Amino acid sequence: MFQCDVCGSTEYTRELVNEIFEIEGRFVLVENIPAHVCTRCGDMTFSRETMEQIRQMVHDTTASKSLKLDVFTLV
């Protein structure tokens, strides 16, 4: 049974989401990740299998595309 780690809600939707990960000092955007998204606070939860698939993909394969990213630092 799903329970949100942030707000405790048990209601969620299943969605495909995009997420940016920092891996070994570089930022990687992964698109279309299956996730449980809390309907109350919006926190996203990924399965262990999905996280392992992402880990293997970003370490073992070449990116399907790249993009320019503007970075701002809040002091």
Backbone atoms as SQL, in Angstrom:
CREATE TABLE atoms (id INTEGER PRIMARY KEY, chain TEXT, resi INTEGER, resn TEXT, atom TEXT, x REAL, y REAL, z REAL);
INSERT INTO atoms VALUES
  (1, 'A', 1, 'MET', 'N', 0.846, -1.193, 0.000),
  (2, 'A', 1, 'MET', 'CA', 0.000, 0.000, 0.000),
  (3, 'A', 1, 'MET', 'C', 0.882, 1.245, 0.000),
  (4, 'A', 2, 'PHE', 'N', 0.539, 2.197, -0.812),
  (5, 'A', 2, 'PHE', 'CA', 1.287, 3.450, -0.919),
  (6, 'A', 2, 'PHE', 'C', 1.010, 4.345, 0.278),
  (7, 'A', 3, 'GLN', 'N', 2.065, 4.930, 0.826),
  (8, 'A', 3, 'GLN', 'CA', 1.923, 6.008, 1.806),
  (9, 'A', 3, 'GLN', 'C', 3.053, 6.989, 1.541),
  (10, 'A', 4, 'CYS', 'N', 2.695, 8.239, 1.319),
  (11, 'A', 4, 'CYS', 'CA', 3.664, 9.277, 0.997),
  (12, 'A', 4, 'CYS', 'C', 4.632, 9.481, 2.164),
  (13, 'A', 5, 'ASP', 'N', 5.928, 9.506, 1.860),
  (14, 'A', 5, 'ASP', 'CA', 6.949, 9.738, 2.883),
  (15, 'A', 5, 'ASP', 'C', 6.966, 11.174, 3.373),
  (16, 'A', 6, 'VAL', 'N', 6.411, 12.098, 2.603),
  (17, 'A', 6, 'VAL', 'CA', 6.436, 13.509, 2.963),
  (18, 'A', 6, 'VAL', 'C', 5.221, 13.911, 3.804),
  (19, 'A', 7, 'CYS', 'N', 4.015, 13.597, 3.321),
  (20, 'A', 7, 'CYS', 'CA', 2.805, 14.084, 4.005),
  (21, 'A', 7, 'CYS', 'C', 1.942, 12.986, 4.612),
  (22, 'A', 8, 'GLY', 'N', 2.240, 11.715, 4.307),
  (23, 'A', 8, 'GLY', 'CA', 1.483, 10.614, 4.881),
  (24, 'A', 8, 'GLY', 'C', 0.225, 10.226, 4.126),
  (25, 'A', 9, 'SER', 'N', -0.105, 10.929, 3.055),
  (26, 'A', 9, 'SER', 'CA', -1.305, 10.612, 2.283),
  (27, 'A', 9, 'SER', 'C', -1.187, 9.221, 1.662),
  (28, 'A', 10, 'THR', 'N', -2.327, 8.576, 1.478),
  (29, 'A', 10, 'THR', 'CA', -2.338, 7.261, 0.820),
  (30, 'A', 10, 'THR', 'C', -2.916, 7.345, -0.600),
  (31, 'A', 11, 'GLU', 'N', -3.175, 8.547, -1.081),
  (32, 'A', 11, 'GLU', 'CA', -3.733, 8.725, -2.425),
  (33, 'A', 11, 'GLU', 'C', -2.649, 9.175, -3.387),
  (34, 'A', 12, 'TYR', 'N', -2.620, 8.541, -4.554),
  (35, 'A', 12, 'TYR', 'CA', -1.609, 8.859, -5.551),
  (36, 'A', 12, 'TYR', 'C', -2.163, 8.624, -6.947),
  (37, 'A', 13, 'THR', 'N', -1.431, 9.150, -7.920),
  (38, 'A', 13, 'THR', 'CA', -1.707, 8.841, -9.316),
  (39, 'A', 13, 'THR', 'C', -0.449, 8.222, -9.903),
  (40, 'A', 14, 'ARG', 'N', -0.628, 7.408, -10.925),
  (41, 'A', 14, 'ARG', 'CA', 0.511, 6.861, -11.657),
  (42, 'A', 14, 'ARG', 'C', 0.737, 7.748, -12.862),
  (43, 'A', 15, 'GLU', 'N', 1.952, 8.250, -12.978),
  (44, 'A', 15, 'GLU', 'CA', 2.273, 9.181, -14.060),
  (45, 'A', 15, 'GLU', 'C', 3.642, 8.866, -14.637),
  (46, 'A', 16, 'LEU', 'N', 3.879, 9.354, -15.845),
  (47, 'A', 16, 'LEU', 'CA', 5.220, 9.358, -16.416),
  (48, 'A', 16, 'LEU', 'C', 5.786, 10.752, -16.168),
  (49, 'A', 17, 'VAL', 'N', 6.935, 10.811, -15.475),
  (50, 'A', 17, 'VAL', 'CA', 7.506, 12.090, -15.077),
  (51, 'A', 17, 'VAL', 'C', 8.922, 12.227, -15.624),
  (52, 'A', 18, 'ASN', 'N', 9.415, 13.453, -15.604),
  (53, 'A', 18, 'ASN', 'CA', 10.809, 13.741, -15.957),
  (54, 'A', 18, 'ASN', 'C', 11.518, 14.161, -14.674),
  (55, 'A', 19, 'GLU', 'N', 12.776, 13.735, -14.528),
  (56, 'A', 19, 'GLU', 'CA', 13.517, 14.068, -13.312),
  (57, 'A', 19, 'GLU', 'C', 14.986, 14.291, -13.671),
  (58, 'A', 20, 'ILE', 'N', 15.606, 15.256, -12.993),
  (59, 'A', 20, 'ILE', 'CA', 17.034, 15.521, -13.165),
  (60, 'A', 20, 'ILE', 'C', 17.770, 14.906, -11.988),
  (61, 'A', 21, 'PHE', 'N', 18.795, 14.107, -12.296),
  (62, 'A', 21, 'PHE', 'CA', 19.633, 13.476, -11.281),
  (63, 'A', 21, 'PHE', 'C', 21.047, 14.027, -11.407),
  (64, 'A', 22, 'GLU', 'N', 21.755, 14.158, -10.273),
  (65, 'A', 22, 'GLU', 'CA', 23.175, 14.488, -10.311),
  (66, 'A', 22, 'GLU', 'C', 23.935, 13.188, -10.123),
  (67, 'A', 23, 'ILE', 'N', 24.710, 12.819, -11.129),
  (68, 'A', 23, 'ILE', 'CA', 25.435, 11.558, -11.115),
  (69, 'A', 23, 'ILE', 'C', 26.901, 11.836, -11.406),
  (70, 'A', 24, 'GLU', 'N', 27.740, 11.538, -10.423),
  (71, 'A', 24, 'GLU', 'CA', 29.182, 11.741, -10.554),
  (72, 'A', 24, 'GLU', 'C', 29.513, 13.146, -11.045),
  (73, 'A', 25, 'GLY', 'N', 28.850, 14.145, -10.472),
  (74, 'A', 25, 'GLY', 'CA', 29.133, 15.541, -10.783),
  (75, 'A', 25, 'GLY', 'C', 28.514, 16.076, -12.053),
  (76, 'A', 26, 'ARG', 'N', 27.710, 15.269, -12.740),
  (77, 'A', 26, 'ARG', 'CA', 27.038, 15.765, -13.943),
  (78, 'A', 26, 'ARG', 'C', 25.532, 15.606, -13.771),
  (79, 'A', 27, 'PHE', 'N', 24.800, 16.488, -14.409),
  (80, 'A', 27, 'PHE', 'CA', 23.351, 16.443, -14.318),
  (81, 'A', 27, 'PHE', 'C', 22.791, 15.680, -15.505),
  (82, 'A', 28, 'VAL', 'N', 21.846, 14.788, -15.212),
  (83, 'A', 28, 'VAL', 'CA', 21.264, 13.928, -16.234),
  (84, 'A', 28, 'VAL', 'C', 19.745, 14.036, -16.142),
  (85, 'A', 29, 'LEU', 'N', 19.106, 14.336, -17.262),
  (86, 'A', 29, 'LEU', 'CA', 17.650, 14.376, -17.332),
  (87, 'A', 29, 'LEU', 'C', 17.164, 13.029, -17.835),
  (88, 'A', 30, 'VAL', 'N', 16.270, 12.403, -17.088),
  (89, 'A', 30, 'VAL', 'CA', 15.658, 11.147, -17.523),
  (90, 'A', 30, 'VAL', 'C', 14.175, 11.432, -17.741),
  (91, 'A', 31, 'GLU', 'N', 13.694, 11.102, -18.924),
  (92, 'A', 31, 'GLU', 'CA', 12.308, 11.380, -19.286),
  (93, 'A', 31, 'GLU', 'C', 11.450, 10.120, -19.180),
  (94, 'A', 32, 'ASN', 'N', 10.157, 10.336, -18.987),
  (95, 'A', 32, 'ASN', 'CA', 9.142, 9.267, -19.009),
  (96, 'A', 32, 'ASN', 'C', 9.380, 8.178, -17.966),
  (97, 'A', 33, 'ILE', 'N', 9.647, 8.599, -16.743),
  (98, 'A', 33, 'ILE', 'CA', 9.868, 7.655, -15.650),
  (99, 'A', 33, 'ILE', 'C', 8.517, 7.308, -15.035),
  (100, 'A', 34, 'PRO', 'N', 8.168, 6.021, -14.928),
  (101, 'A', 34, 'PRO', 'CA', 6.925, 5.662, -14.240),
  (102, 'A', 34, 'PRO', 'C', 7.064, 5.958, -12.749),
  (103, 'A', 35, 'ALA', 'N', 6.085, 6.683, -12.200),
  (104, 'A', 35, 'ALA', 'CA', 6.163, 7.104, -10.802),
  (105, 'A', 35, 'ALA', 'C', 4.786, 7.106, -10.159),
  (106, 'A', 36, 'HIS', 'N', 4.793, 6.948, -8.837),
  (107, 'A', 36, 'HIS', 'CA', 3.611, 7.226, -8.032),
  (108, 'A', 36, 'HIS', 'C', 3.751, 8.676, -7.577),
  (109, 'A', 37, 'VAL', 'N', 2.755, 9.494, -7.849),
  (110, 'A', 37, 'VAL', 'CA', 2.799, 10.904, -7.484),
  (111, 'A', 37, 'VAL', 'C', 1.696, 11.167, -6.464),
  (112, 'A', 38, 'CYS', 'N', 2.089, 11.643, -5.285),
  (113, 'A', 38, 'CYS', 'CA', 1.131, 11.928, -4.214),
  (114, 'A', 38, 'CYS', 'C', 0.147, 13.003, -4.674),
  (115, 'A', 39, 'THR', 'N', -1.145, 12.746, -4.497),
  (116, 'A', 39, 'THR', 'CA', -2.156, 13.718, -4.933),
  (117, 'A', 39, 'THR', 'C', -2.241, 14.913, -3.995),
  (118, 'A', 40, 'ARG', 'N', -1.713, 14.783, -2.786),
  (119, 'A', 40, 'ARG', 'CA', -1.765, 15.896, -1.841),
  (120, 'A', 40, 'ARG', 'C', -0.577, 16.837, -2.005),
  (121, 'A', 41, 'CYS', 'N', 0.647, 16.305, -1.993),
  (122, 'A', 41, 'CYS', 'CA', 1.821, 17.188, -1.989),
  (123, 'A', 41, 'CYS', 'C', 2.661, 17.125, -3.270),
  (124, 'A', 42, 'GLY', 'N', 2.403, 16.141, -4.139),
  (125, 'A', 42, 'GLY', 'CA', 3.125, 16.056, -5.400),
  (126, 'A', 42, 'GLY', 'C', 4.452, 15.317, -5.331),
  (127, 'A', 43, 'ASP', 'N', 4.812, 14.767, -4.163),
  (128, 'A', 43, 'ASP', 'CA', 6.059, 14.022, -4.048),
  (129, 'A', 43, 'ASP', 'C', 6.019, 12.811, -4.976),
  (130, 'A', 44, 'MET', 'N', 7.150, 12.525, -5.630),
  (131, 'A', 44, 'MET', 'CA', 7.231, 11.418, -6.573),
  (132, 'A', 44, 'MET', 'C', 8.007, 10.266, -5.956),
  (133, 'A', 45, 'THR', 'N', 7.503, 9.047, -6.167),
  (134, 'A', 45, 'THR', 'CA', 8.166, 7.847, -5.675),
  (135, 'A', 45, 'THR', 'C', 8.393, 6.903, -6.844),
  (136, 'A', 46, 'PHE', 'N', 9.639, 6.382, -6.928),
  (137, 'A', 46, 'PHE', 'CA', 10.003, 5.443, -7.983),
  (138, 'A', 46, 'PHE', 'C', 10.250, 4.074, -7.363),
  (139, 'A', 47, 'SER', 'N', 9.919, 3.022, -8.097),
  (140, 'A', 47, 'SER', 'CA', 10.169, 1.665, -7.605),
  (141, 'A', 47, 'SER', 'C', 11.670, 1.374, -7.631),
  (142, 'A', 48, 'ARG', 'N', 12.068, 0.360, -6.864),
  (143, 'A', 48, 'ARG', 'CA', 13.476, -0.059, -6.871),
  (144, 'A', 48, 'ARG', 'C', 13.893, -0.515, -8.260),
  (145, 'A', 49, 'GLU', 'N', 13.008, -1.228, -8.928),
  (146, 'A', 49, 'GLU', 'CA', 13.313, -1.718, -10.274),
  (147, 'A', 49, 'GLU', 'C', 13.544, -0.555, -11.241),
  (148, 'A', 50, 'THR', 'N', 12.710, 0.480, -11.127),
  (149, 'A', 50, 'THR', 'CA', 12.853, 1.653, -11.987),
  (150, 'A', 50, 'THR', 'C', 14.168, 2.359, -11.699),
  (151, 'A', 51, 'MET', 'N', 14.516, 2.531, -10.426),
  (152, 'A', 51, 'MET', 'CA', 15.776, 3.191, -10.070),
  (153, 'A', 51, 'MET', 'C', 16.972, 2.399, -10.572),
  (154, 'A', 52, 'GLU', 'N', 16.908, 1.082, -10.497),
  (155, 'A', 52, 'GLU', 'CA', 18.003, 0.252, -11.008),
  (156, 'A', 52, 'GLU', 'C', 18.111, 0.388, -12.522),
  (157, 'A', 53, 'GLN', 'N', 16.986, 0.435, -13.206),
  (158, 'A', 53, 'GLN', 'CA', 16.989, 0.623, -14.661),
  (159, 'A', 53, 'GLN', 'C', 17.611, 1.972, -15.021),
  (160, 'A', 54, 'ILE', 'N', 17.272, 3.021, -14.263),
  (161, 'A', 54, 'ILE', 'CA', 17.850, 4.347, -14.505),
  (162, 'A', 54, 'ILE', 'C', 19.357, 4.311, -14.264),
  (163, 'A', 55, 'ARG', 'N', 19.781, 3.682, -13.160),
  (164, 'A', 55, 'ARG', 'CA', 21.207, 3.590, -12.836),
  (165, 'A', 55, 'ARG', 'C', 21.980, 2.922, -13.971),
  (166, 'A', 56, 'GLN', 'N', 21.476, 1.804, -14.440),
  (167, 'A', 56, 'GLN', 'CA', 22.151, 1.097, -15.524),
  (168, 'A', 56, 'GLN', 'C', 22.182, 1.933, -16.802),
  (169, 'A', 57, 'MET', 'N', 21.071, 2.583, -17.097),
  (170, 'A', 57, 'MET', 'CA', 20.969, 3.360, -18.325),
  (171, 'A', 57, 'MET', 'C', 21.974, 4.513, -18.337),
  (172, 'A', 58, 'VAL', 'N', 22.076, 5.271, -17.252),
  (173, 'A', 58, 'VAL', 'CA', 22.941, 6.450, -17.260),
  (174, 'A', 58, 'VAL', 'C', 24.417, 6.085, -17.160),
  (175, 'A', 59, 'HIS', 'N', 24.733, 4.888, -16.682),
  (176, 'A', 59, 'HIS', 'CA', 26.129, 4.471, -16.592),
  (177, 'A', 59, 'HIS', 'C', 26.586, 3.663, -17.802),
  (178, 'A', 60, 'ASP', 'N', 25.669, 2.989, -18.481),
  (179, 'A', 60, 'ASP', 'CA', 26.055, 2.029, -19.510),
  (180, 'A', 60, 'ASP', 'C', 25.711, 2.423, -20.939),
  (181, 'A', 61, 'THR', 'N', 24.928, 3.474, -21.116),
  (182, 'A', 61, 'THR', 'CA', 24.527, 3.824, -22.475),
  (183, 'A', 61, 'THR', 'C', 24.800, 5.294, -22.773),
  (184, 'A', 62, 'THR', 'N', 24.749, 5.615, -24.034),
  (185, 'A', 62, 'THR', 'CA', 24.937, 6.990, -24.479),
  (186, 'A', 62, 'THR', 'C', 23.583, 7.695, -24.476),
  (187, 'A', 63, 'ALA', 'N', 23.588, 8.955, -24.090),
  (188, 'A', 63, 'ALA', 'CA', 22.349, 9.735, -24.047),
  (189, 'A', 63, 'ALA', 'C', 21.705, 9.790, -25.428),
  (190, 'A', 64, 'SER', 'N', 20.374, 9.791, -25.445),
  (191, 'A', 64, 'SER', 'CA', 19.662, 9.842, -26.717),
  (192, 'A', 64, 'SER', 'C', 19.661, 11.248, -27.323),
  (193, 'A', 65, 'LYS', 'N', 19.881, 12.261, -26.488),
  (194, 'A', 65, 'LYS', 'CA', 20.004, 13.634, -26.965),
  (195, 'A', 65, 'LYS', 'C', 20.649, 14.462, -25.866),
  (196, 'A', 66, 'SER', 'N', 21.105, 15.655, -26.198),
  (197, 'A', 66, 'SER', 'CA', 21.654, 16.549, -25.184),
  (198, 'A', 66, 'SER', 'C', 21.065, 17.934, -25.397),
  (199, 'A', 67, 'LEU', 'N', 21.141, 18.747, -24.352),
  (200, 'A', 67, 'LEU', 'CA', 20.593, 20.082, -24.450),
  (201, 'A', 67, 'LEU', 'C', 21.428, 21.060, -23.649),
  (202, 'A', 68, 'LYS', 'N', 21.296, 22.322, -23.985),
  (203, 'A', 68, 'LYS', 'CA', 21.982, 23.387, -23.265),
  (204, 'A', 68, 'LYS', 'C', 21.176, 23.677, -22.009),
  (205, 'A', 69, 'LEU', 'N', 21.872, 23.904, -20.906),
  (206, 'A', 69, 'LEU', 'CA', 21.187, 24.153, -19.642),
  (207, 'A', 69, 'LEU', 'C', 21.747, 25.401, -18.991),
  (208, 'A', 70, 'ASP', 'N', 20.898, 26.370, -18.688),
  (209, 'A', 70, 'ASP', 'CA', 21.319, 27.555, -17.946),
  (210, 'A', 70, 'ASP', 'C', 21.318, 27.214, -16.465),
  (211, 'A', 71, 'VAL', 'N', 22.354, 27.665, -15.758),
  (212, 'A', 71, 'VAL', 'CA', 22.489, 27.387, -14.330),
  (213, 'A', 71, 'VAL', 'C', 22.566, 28.705, -13.583),
  (214, 'A', 72, 'PHE', 'N', 21.782, 28.843, -12.529),
  (215, 'A', 72, 'PHE', 'CA', 21.781, 30.010, -11.673),
  (216, 'A', 72, 'PHE', 'C', 22.114, 29.576, -10.255),
  (217, 'A', 73, 'THR', 'N', 22.876, 30.381, -9.540),
  (218, 'A', 73, 'THR', 'CA', 23.237, 30.079, -8.165),
  (219, 'A', 73, 'THR', 'C', 22.606, 31.122, -7.260),
  (220, 'A', 74, 'LEU', 'N', 21.864, 30.644, -6.276),
  (221, 'A', 74, 'LEU', 'CA', 21.236, 31.522, -5.296),
  (222, 'A', 74, 'LEU', 'C', 22.203, 31.684, -4.132),
  (223, 'A', 75, 'VAL', 'N', 22.644, 32.912, -3.912),
  (224, 'A', 75, 'VAL', 'CA', 23.641, 33.157, -2.875),
  (225, 'A', 75, 'VAL', 'C', 22.999, 33.449, -1.545);
